[in-house]
């Protein structure tokens, strides 16, 4: 069945790079997304990548897509305390619905 | 300002009462969605609507009902049949197109049933 998996927790020092990983199952996914959720808030769309791309960069964010391994990653350069949040990976399933991972909690230590 | 609003932010209800959560968008999106989020878990789809006057059940629709009488509005009713309604409820809207389902989320409503 459709499934998106993420590691649950990542802790980094302020100023370091963070890499959040995600694996998905639906090889027909055309769009893959990263969302950010701060405590008590809704989800904020961070970025997305189209399946014919290997990489997308947007300021401090870099998304890497390995279609062969069905692996998606989000790299945050120069991680700040304001980046502390839960990050969700999501894919568009073959039924057209978004399937979310369980979320990775990013803790940034000063 | 364009966006999605949900009200109220916090809601308390007694067990056995129905409660309706509001979701409004002015982004001119055709599709709207309701999700439930429990602590430490991802999002689970309750209901979605891709056009006015039409909606479909998601993965956990039991104990919930919706209506879509206007493009801008997609209220969710949590009925007394929902066994464990305390959760964080998120509404989203988007332009669902083939292969794409970019969704934009509201700020959420935290429902606590006492």
Interface residues (C-beta under 8 A of the other chain):
Chain A: X8 X30 X31 X33 X35 X40 X41 X42 X43 X44 X45 X48 X88 X92 X96 X97 X98 X100 X101 X102 X103
Chain B: X4 X6 X40 X41 X42 X43 X45 X48 X58 X90 X92 X96 X98 X99 X100 X101 X102 X103 X104 X105 X106 X107 X108 X110
